[in-house]
C-alpha cells in the first residue's frame, strides 16, 4: 500500500482508538489512490485537535513509527531500482516556510531546532540521499548544526544585486533581467530603467520581484506603463511590510550599517529569525556571508531610525 494507508494501518496496530479511522471510499490524490483509511488520515491531519491527540499517542511509539516509515522507503527504493534506477535523492522542500506568528514564533523555531538537532538520526533514510531545505536561522540557534549532517549546512543566499560595499553587480543585474524576460516580453511593460529599479528594490528575492511585477501588471492601463504606475506598485509592496515597531527599526538600521545581525540576546535571535523568514533581512554571500535590510524598506528604515 501507499504511505498513508500504511501509516493508518500502523496507527490501528498500536491501538490509537481516538483517531477513529474509518472510511467508505478510495479517493485519489494526483492520480494515486490513498486507500480509504489513508485518505481519512490525511484529511484529518488538517484538524488541530486530531493532530494533538495523535501526537499524544505517538510519544511512546516514535521509534516504531520511524521504522514503519523506513520500511516504506526501502520498499519504494526496491520498486524504483526494479525500473533500472540506482542512486536515489529525495528533496524535502519548503520546511523553511514553516513559521509562527507573533505569539508562538519562538515555540515554532524551537520545534524546528529540536527536529534537526535532536532527531537528526531519524531524518536519515535508509539507502537514499536526502536533502532538507531548512530555515537559515537554524545554524544561528544551533552553532554545531553542520556537524550533524554528512554535507553540513549549505546556505542558499539571495541573489546579490549589490556587493557588500553597496556597489551594483552588473553581471547579476543582467542575469535577473534575462530571467524576467523569459516570463514574457517585459520590454512591452517596462523600460530597462524601470525594470532595473524593481530588481534592485527586490534585493534579489525572486518571489518579491515577481510579486512587484504583478502589482504593476494589475495597474497597467496602457503599455508601456507610466512611472506613476511603477511608483504606486512600489508603495503597495512597501505597505505589506509596514509599519515596523521602533525597536525593530533601530535593530534593522544596525544591520544596514554593519551588514551583520546584532545578536546580544536570545530575543535578538528570535527577531533575526523572523526577519529572515519574511525577507526583511536578506542573507548574501560573496566569499563570506553577510546580511542586509531589504532594499524595498531601506529608505523607510533609515528615515524612521
Residue pairs with C-beta under 8 A, 6 or more apart in sequence:
1 9
1 35
1 38
2 32
2 33
2 34
2 35
2 38
3 38
3 69
3 72
4 34
4 35
4 38
4 39
4 41
4 42
5 34
5 35
5 37
5 38
6 38
6 68
6 71
6 72
7 38
7 41
7 68
8 21
8 35
8 37
8 38
8 40
8 41
9 37
10 64
10 65
10 68
11 19
11 21
11 41
11 54
11 57
12 21
12 37
14 57
14 61
14 64
16 53
16 54
16 57
16 58
18 53
18 57
19 41
19 44
19 50
19 53
19 54
19 57
21 37
21 40
21 41
22 36
22 37
22 40
23 36
23 37
23 39
23 40
24 36
25 36
25 39
26 33
26 34
26 35
26 36
26 39
27 33
27 34
27 39
28 34
29 39
29 42
34 42
44 50
45 51
45 54
58 65
62 122
66 122
69 125
70 125
70 126
73 125
73 126
73 127
73 128
74 126
74 127
77 88
77 126
77 127
77 128
80 88
87 129
88 127
88 128
88 129
89 128
89 129
89 130
89 131
90 125
90 128
90 129
90 130
90 131
91 130
91 131
91 133
92 130
92 131
92 132
92 133
93 133
94 133
95 112
95 132
95 133
95 134
95 135
96 133
96 134
96 135
96 136
96 277
98 108
98 112
98 135
99 105
99 108
99 135
99 274
99 277
100 106
100 107
100 108
100 109
105 270
105 273
105 274
106 270
109 135
109 137
109 141
109 270
109 273
112 134
112 135
112 138
113 138
113 141
113 142
115 123
116 123
116 132
116 134
116 138
116 142
116 145
116 148
117 142
117 145
117 148
120 148
120 149
123 130
123 132
124 130
133 156
134 153
135 273
135 276
135 277
136 155
136 276
136 283
137 269
137 272
137 273
137 276
137 277
138 145
138 153
139 145
139 146
139 153
140 261
140 263
140 269
140 272
140 273
141 269
141 273
145 153
146 152
146 153
155 283
155 285
155 289
157 282
157 283
157 284
157 285
157 289
158 203
158 204
158 205
158 279
158 282
158 283
158 284
159 172
159 175
159 176
159 204
159 205
159 206
160 169
160 172
160 204
160 284
160 285
160 286
161 168
161 169
161 172
161 173
161 176
161 199
161 200
161 202
161 203
161 204
161 295
162 168
162 169
162 200
162 292
162 295
163 169
163 286
164 259
164 284
164 286
164 290
168 200
172 204
173 196
173 199
173 200
176 199
176 204
176 209
177 186
177 192
177 195
177 196
177 199
179 206
180 186
180 195
180 199
180 209
180 210
180 213
181 187
183 210
186 195
187 224
188 223
188 224
189 213
189 216
189 217
189 220
189 223
189 224
189 225
190 198
190 216
190 224
190 225
190 230
191 224
194 224
194 225
194 227
194 230
197 230
198 209
198 212
198 213
198 216
198 230
198 234
199 209
200 295
201 212
201 234
201 237
201 295
201 296
202 208
202 209
202 212
202 295
202 296
203 279
203 282
203 292
203 294
203 295
203 296
204 282
204 284
205 279
205 282
205 294
207 279
208 237
208 279
208 294
208 296
211 237
212 233
212 234
212 237
215 232
215 233
215 236
215 237
216 225
216 229
216 230
216 233
218 233
219 225
219 229
219 232
219 233
220 229
221 229
234 296
237 296
238 296
238 297
238 300
241 278
241 280
241 294
241 296
241 297
242 297
242 300
244 252
244 297
244 300
244 301
244 304
246 304
248 271
248 275
249 301
249 304
249 305
250 305
251 262
251 268
251 271
252 275
252 280
252 281
252 293
252 297
252 301
252 305
253 293
253 301
253 302
253 305
254 262
255 261
255 262
255 281
255 291
255 292
255 293
256 292
256 293
256 298
256 301
256 302
259 290
259 291
259 292
260 290
260 291
261 268
261 272
261 281
261 291
262 268
263 269
263 272
272 281
275 281
276 283
279 294
280 293
280 294
280 297
281 291
281 292
281 293
281 294
282 291
282 292
282 293
282 294
283 289
283 291
284 290
284 291
284 292
293 301
